Amino acid sequence: MTLLLAFFIGFFGGLRSLTAPAATAWAVYLGWLKIERPLSLIGSLPAVGILTLLAVVELVADKLPRTPSRTAPPGLIARIVMGGLTGTCVAAGRAQGIFLGILLGAAGGVAGCFLGYRARTGLVKALSTRDIYIALVEDLVAIAGSLWVVSKF
């Protein structure tokens, strides 16, 4: 189950690259997710503040017309790295293999990136609606999903 959660936290990070790390940071800070150093530094007050601020900025920036595609190399690399980091934290929270957590989190990041992109563009077309409405739903899925994963500890 833990390794599946490592994949899922990466998946939700694939939707919004900084939402999963912010949720993970809060979980460590609040004591929901207990991990050892150096990974536990993600739950330090400065890290929680910075990751939360960056996640909020990303939620806003995602709606701007000049924001590059998440599938472009910078966005994809961020999702792989953040998926690996959060997958590692989740795996370490239940004393599972952190290397498997890295791999599953990173794989989840890739899956979330491309499936989220396909779902968003497909829904916009199928529903003949503006992108922002689907983007807001995607935001809620990323936030709720990330919180769901880290609340399982």
Buried (B, 14 or more C-beta within 10 A) or exposed (E): EBBEBBBBBBBBBBBBBBBBBBBBBBBBBEEBBBBEEEBBEBBEEEBBEBBBEBBEEBBEEBEEEEEEEBBEEEBBEBBBBBBBBBBBBBBBBBEBBBEBBBBBBBBBBBBBBBEBBEBBEEBBEEEEEEBEEBBEEBBEBBBEBBBBBBEBB
